[in-house]
Every structure is written in C-alpha cells, then in structure tokens.
Amino acid sequence: MNMDLLKANKVAGVELFISESGLMFSVSVLEKKAGKIHLLSGYDNLDVEQFKQKVDKNIPLYISIDGKGVLHKSVVYTEEEANSVLLGKVLPGADENNFYVQGTGGAFVSVVRRDILDSVLSELKSLGYYFVGAALGPFAVDKVAALIEEKTINTSAYTLKIGEGKIVSFAKKEVGSGLKVNIGGEQIAEVDVLSFVSGLVYFVSEDSFFASDFLSEAKNEFKEKRKFSVLGVGIMAFFFVLLFVNYLVYDSLKSSNSDLQAQFNLQSESFKKSEVLKTELNAKKALKEKLGVNGVTKISYYLDRIAATVPPQIELTEMTVNPVEKKINPEKEIEYEVSHIVIAGKCKKSIYYNEWKQKLAKMDWVSNISVVNYIDADDEVGEFVLKLSY
C-alpha cells in the first residue's frame, strides 16, 4: 500500500515536560490540506486531565520530551560512532541498556533513562493515544531549521542559534523575548515553537530522533489503524459506487415491464430485494386494474367538468374518486367502489343544490347520481354528500 496513504492528514505536535509534580503539555494541532500545512489549534500548560479533554485521540502525537531525567550536551561526534560511545561522552560509565540516546547534527547528544520515558509514554498510550515519532529536548527544530528566517529563536525553555539550516548552539533561556518566530510562513509564539515544530516534522520526516522499541511498536500500531481506516473507506466507496450503479440500473428498468422482468432475472444474485420490488410492482398494477385507471382514463376530464358546473352558492369540500366501499379491516383486502365519485360540499339554499344536481345528472358520461346525505340547516348553510357513477 502507498505509504503516503497511511500518513494522517492531522497531527498533534506535543512539547512534553516531565517534572516532580507531574506532566505538562503544550500542543499544536496541524493539518496538511491540498499540499499545504496549517495550524488548526494550540494549547499551553495543560496537565494530564486537560490534555485528555483538549486533544482528540484519533489524532496521532509527535512528541518532544524534556525535563526530569533528560540531559543535553554539546558534543562533537561522527555518524559512525555508536550510541554507547555517545552516551559515554555525556555520562561516562553509564549502561547503554538503561538509556535512550539521541544525536543531533554531529554536535549535540541527548539522553534519557528508559524507565522514565517508557513510563510516561505508557501512561499516554493507556489513555488511548497513538505515537508517530519523538525527539528529546528542542532538537526537533534541527529538521526544519531551513524554514526559519531568524538566526536566533526562543522556545519555551531554550534559546537556539540557527546557521546554515541547522542548530549551531543552544542554551537555557533566561528571559523570553515575546517575539513570534516565522516558520514556513506561520507566525508562532515562542511558547508554541517546539510543539508546532514537532507536528511539522511529522509531515517532513516521521522518523523518531532516537531508537526505541516502544515507539516503533506504537508507530506500527498507528499504521495498522490507518491501514484499516483507509481500506474501510475504500470498501465503503466501492459499495457506494456499486449501490449507485444498481440504482441507475433499476431506474432505467422502470421504463418497461418487459425490461424490468428481464433485468430482475439478471440481477437476482446482486439484488436481494428484487422479489420484494417485483411484488410491490405487481400489487400496484393490480390496484390500477381494479380501480379502472390502467391505461388512458377520463377521470381528470370528469373532475374538471364537475368543477366547471359548480355555482357560486355551492362550496365543494371534498371529492373522492373510487372511494373505499367499507370500513378498512387490517386483516382483509381493501374494497373500492370502482367508477364512482363522491362529492361533498356546502350550499346556502337547497334550490341551488337541486339545480346543480340535475345539471350533473344530465351530463352524458354520468350513469347515475344518488344522495348519500343531505342536511338542510334552514337559514344557515346546508351540507350534502352525493355519489356519482360513470
């Protein structure tokens, strides 16, 4: 599978500070859209509970770690030197099996005890978060230094000097400048520089700055999760297209009953609902036959002729074509009075009603007209119901 498809389009860059009192987080959520990377949101000085509330567990984390147990030192080394040699330059005599070692640009070495970092990462993993990379201290900046215009920048805890597209020196920050840093066109406050850069590094190179079995396993877990999601979307898209095509096929089949029958037979395996649809179609045809409306009918003409004869003194309230013959029983088939029209209305005086009824009876298409109900309200408006046969 294309590895680019397994990369998330959103990442949370996290600056994680380990202290005696607990963990503190600064977070920048970045999104890559249409080839451009945008800062969506940022949070500073979050404890674990606030972090859980603010940061979506579906967004992977790229973490820069500092604080208790993390040491940094300016050390000249070559890429060929093993981690045990680099560790010895920072902590002479220390056991390599007890430390993670990170070298940056042949000039800086950072170390952290494995038990401390694994404990922190395990806590975050238990909360449901995924990791896609990590760095120690402020040195994630080295990966994107070429995007920074300033020669000297401040992070939340360090002052970094930039030269020739890399970090050339670092020192603990004494006083913040309050100035924003231009990184790839985004103006970033110094307290957010490291979290923003951590997220940015994911889109540039998702590799961690130091080797860790825990991080490698977590990163693979996220890739499997992404693989499942991408395949799931692909399968859903396939079935959506399949259903849409089936709908178009069905829509074209409605043009003729013979085509419909033939296509039902051809689609019997792919359309599980074909028999239900066929039954509904036949039921509708049978109902049209029963009501006498199959083919060309004159019902519209009849209704139009009735309406044209209504005098101003009469107000029609209802006209029902082929009314239900009896009260509907859910256990029995509905029976209709075919070729009948029931007309209900109101009339100011019976003379107008009688004249209109006689006029209807004389129409050549009317075979019979009968009174279903008539209520004469003397001086008030009377009500009537007529049944007309055609």
N, C-alpha and C positions, 0 to 999 in steps of 0.2 A: 504494500500500500504506500502511496505517496506520503513521505514523512511530513510534508507541509500541511497535509490534511489533518494530521494528528496534533498539530500545534493549536493551542487555544487562541481565539481572537481577543481574549481579555486575560490580563494577568494582574495580580496584586503584588507590587513591589513592596517589600516589608523591611524596615530597619528595626531589628530586634535587639533590645538592650537587656542584658542579664544583670540583675542587682541582688543584693542581700534580701531586699523586700519583695522581690518577685520579678516578673517580666513586664517590660514596657514596649509598646509598639508605635511606630509611625508607618502609615500606609498610603501608597499612591496606586490607584486603580487605573490601568492604561488599557486602551483598546486599539487594535490595528484594523482599520477600515479603509477599503479602496487604496491600499498601499501606503496609507499614512497612519502615524501613531498619535493618538490624542489622549490627554489626561482627562479622565472622567470625574474622579473624585479623590479627595485626600483627607486623612485623619491623623492627628498628632496626639502623642502622650496617652495612648489607650492602655488600660490594664486588660487582663485576660477576658473578663466578663464583657467589657466594652468592645473588645476585638471580636468576640463571638457575635455580638449584636450588629456590628457595623460591616463585617466582611463576609460576603457570600461564600458558602462552602463549595459552590460549583466553580469558583474562580481559583485557579492554581496560584501557589505562592512562590515567589523568588525572594530569598531572604538574605539580608546582610546582617551578620551577627557580631556583637561586640559586648564588652562589659566584663563581668566576673569570669576569670579563668581564661580570657583571651589576651594574648600578648602579641605585640608587633615590634619588629626591629628592622632598621635599615642594614641590610647585609648584601654584599656583593657575592653573587654565585653564578654558576653556569647552568644551563638547562640539563646538562648531563649528570649533575650531582643528584644523588638520591635523597629522598625525604629524610632519611636518618642523618645524613650529613647536614642538611639544612636545620634540622631540629637541634643538632649539637651546637650550631652556631648561635642559637637562641637560648637553649637550656642544656648546657654541657652535661653529658651523662644521663640524660633523660631517656626512658624506654620508648621507642617509636610506637610500640603497640598500645601505648596509653594516650597518644596524642594524634590529632589531625594536623597536618602540616600544609600550609599554602605558601607558594612562592609567587611573587608578582614582579614581572618585568626585569628579572635578574637583579633587583635592587632591594626588595622588601620580603621578609619572611614573617608569617603569622602562624601562631599555634594555639590550640585549644584542647583541653582534656576531652577525650572521647566520652567519658561517662557524663560530663556536664552537658555537652551538646546533644548526645543521644537522648538524655532525659528530657531536655527542652523540646526536641523535635518529636519525641514520643508523645508528649503531652498535647502538642498541636495535632498530631495525627489522630489521637484518641478523640479529639473534638470533631473529626470528620474532614480535615483539610488535606489537600494534596500539595506536594512539593515538586518543583521543576528545576530547582537549582539553588545554590547557596554560595556565599562568599563571606570571608572573615574581614571585619573592620570596614574601612572606607574604600577598599581597593577594587570594588566593582566599577568605580569611576574610571579605572585604567582602560576598561574595554571600550568606553565611549568618549574618552578624553578628546579625540579628534573633533567631536561635535561641540566642544565647549570653547567659546571665544575668549573668556577671561584667562589670564595667566595664573591668577591666584583666586581660589574659591574657598568658601567655608561650607562645611556640612554642619550637622547639629553638634558634633563633638570635635571636628578636626579642621585644620587649615591645610589645604593641599596646594602645591605649586605644580602647574602644568607646563610642559615643554615638549615640543616635537611629538605631539599626540599621545603623551603618556604622563603618568605621575612621576615627578622628579624628586619630590620631598614631601614629608608630612610631619605635622606637629599637632599636639593637643591645642585646641582652640582656647584662647584666653578671653577674648571679647568678640561677640558677634558684630558683624558689620551692618546687618539689617538689609543688605543689598540682595537683590534677586540674581540668580545665575541663569544665563541664556544657554539652554541645552537643546540643540536642534530646533531652535525657533520658539521653544516654550520658556516662559519666564517662571523660574522655580525659586520659591523661598528657600533660604539656606537650611531650615529645619526639615525641609522635604526633599533636599537634593539626593540623599542616599536612597530613600525609598523609591523616588522617581527613577533614578539610575538603575536600581535593581530590577524594576519592571522593564526598563528599556533593554537591559542586557538579555532578557529572555527572547526578545524578538531579533536581537543581533546574533546571539550565540547562547543556546540554552544549556551549555555545559556548565557544571559547577567549577568553582575555582580550586577545589581540593577534592581528593578522592575519599569517598565514603560509601560503604556498602549500604548503609541505611538510606542515604539519599538516592543511590542508584535504584534500590528496590522501590522507593516511593515514586521516583520518576517513572519507572516502568509500570507501576500500578496506574498512574495517571494516563499513560499512553494506552493501556488496555481499556481504561474507561472511555477515552476519546475514540478508540477504535470501535468500541461497542456503540457509542453515540453516532459516529459517522456512518457505520453500517446500518444502524437503526433508521437514520434519516434517509439513507439510500433505499432501504427496503420500503419505507413508507412512501417515498416518492414514486418508486416503481409501481406499488399497488394503487396509488392515487392516479397515476397515468393509466394503469390498466382499467380502473373503475371508470375513469373519464372516457376512455375509448369505448368501453362497454356501453356507457350511457349514450354516446353518439350512435353506436350501432343500433341500440334499442330505439332511439328517436327516429332513425331512418326506417326501421321496421314498421313503424306505425302507419306508414303511407298506404299499405295494402294488407289485407288479411292473409292473402296467399304468401306474400313475402314474410309476414310475421310468423306464420306457421312454419315455413321452411327454415327461417333463422332460429326459431325456438328449438327445432330439432338439431341444428348445427351447434347451437350454444348450450346444449343440455348439460354438458360437463362443466362449463365455466360459469353458467348462471344457475345457482342453486335455487333461485326464486322464480325460475321460468314457469314452473307449473302453477304457482300462485298467481302470476301475472296473466297466464292464459285463462285461468278460471275466472278472474275478475273481468277480463275482456269479454268472455262468453256470456257472463252474467249481465253485463251492460247491453250486449246485443239482444239477449233475450228480453230484457226490460224494455228496450226500444221497440221490439216487435210487439210485445204485449200492450204497450201504450199507443201503438199505431203511429210512431214517429220515426220509423225506419225508412230512410229514403226521403223523397220530396214530400213535404206536408204543407197544408194551408193554415196551420194554427196561427201563425203570425198575421195572416190576412184576416182570419176570423176575429182575432183580438182587436185588430185595427178597425174593422168595421163596427164592432161593438162600441169601441171608444168614440168613434165618429158620430154615433147616434145619441150620445148622452146629452140631454138638455141641461141648461144651466141650473135648473131647480133640483137636479139629482147629483149627488156626490158618491162616486164609487169608492168603497173602502177595501175591496178585495176581489180578485179574480183568480180562480184556481182551475188549471187545466188537468183533466184526468184525476179528479180528487180520489182520496183513499175511501174505499167503499165502507169499511167497518173500522171500529176501533182497533189500533195496532196491537197484535198479540206477539210478543217476542218469540214465541215458540212456533208461530205459523208464518207462512209467506204472506206478505202484504198484498191485499187485493185492491185494484183500482177500478174506478168507473170509467172505462175507456170511451172516448168520443163524447165526453161531457165537459161542460164548462160551468162552474158555479160562480155566480156573480152576487156580491153583497154590497149594500150601499145604504144611503140615507136619502129621504125625499121630504120636501117641505109639505106637499099635498099629494093625496092619493091619485088625483086626476092626472098629474104629470107622470106618476109611476105607471098607471094603467095605459096611458097613451104610448109610453116608451116600450112597455112590454108588448103591446100589439104591434108596434113597429118592428120589434125584434122578431116576432113570430112570422112576419111576412117576408123575411129575408129568405131567398131561395135555398140557401145552404142549411137553414135551421129546420130540423125534422120535428122537434118538439120543444116546448118550453113549459116548465111547471114551477109552481110556487112552493119553495121549501119552508119559508117562514115569512110572515109579514106582521109587523107591529105598528098599528096606527096610533099615534100619540096625540090625536086631536089637533090642537093648535100648535103643538110642538113638532119637531122633526120625527118622522116615522122611519122605521128600519125595515129592510127586506132582504130576502135571500132567494135568488132564482136559480133554477138548474136548466141549462140549455143543452139539448142533444144535437149533434151534427153528423 
